[in-house]
């Protein structure tokens, strides 16, 4: 069951050189985009493992919907914040399940694949960092020259 749904109209350039959503009135070239999201797991203090179910299939749809919702994908150098970009070595986006109808037989086909090793490693490191936070040392009030 989805927790939240993003539904809007996307354009190739929202005015800043990036794809994104626009407000009405919609020009004829704007394409409707709809994605249902569910949080699967809290990963550390600042991240979630999220499932996205696409009703439409627009270019960068999931990336745009999450970014514009204030939840950028880790490692997203195009739509992410500087902080989210630093949290993963690459775009942490993965299609775990793909379903298509065979073009000749019409048979419904379904393909599944777990998280790639590098994304799983990022997930585990975020969990570990949350459970074992690095404590900052309190700075001494005594100047370095007088500590000896």
Helices and strands as residue ranges (DSSP letters): E 4-11, E 20-22, E 31-43, E 47-54, H 61-68, H 82-86, E 97-101, E 108-112, H 117-131, G 144-146
